[in-house]
Amino acid sequence: MAINNNDRSTSGTVQRPACPDGGWGWMVVFGSFMIHVIADGIIYSFGLFYYEFAKHFDESKTATSMDRLLAH
């Protein structure tokens, strides 16, 4: 596929199409990534805090793990 002469500017370089959103699409991608990192990090690291929760609240394993069930 050859480049059409109409695709070139007067200086001879190929013009890049402009972003229709002004580049904000990458900010949306980054924001979505950070939300998943934070939310999934909290949910999947619950096992690290389980022992401290059980000791602090002095409850059974069922009652202590109930907040994990409700969080997910």
TASUL-V604844 format. One line per field, one symbol per residue. ss: DSSP state (H for helix, E for strand, L for the rest). psi: psi as a letter, one per 40 degrees, with the letter a starting at -180 (. if undefined). burial: + if it has 24 or more other C-alpha atoms within 12 Angstrom, else -. A space follows every 50 residues. Layout:
BEGIN
ss: ???
psi: ???
burial: ???
END
This chain:
BEGIN
ss: LLLLHHHELLLLLELLLLLLLLLHHHHHHHHHHHHHHHHHHHHHLHHHHH HHHHHHHLLLHHHHHHHHHHHL
psi: hihideeiadeeihhiiihdeeeedddddddddddddddddddeeddded ddddddefiiddddedddddd.
burial: -------------------------------------------------+ ----------------------
END
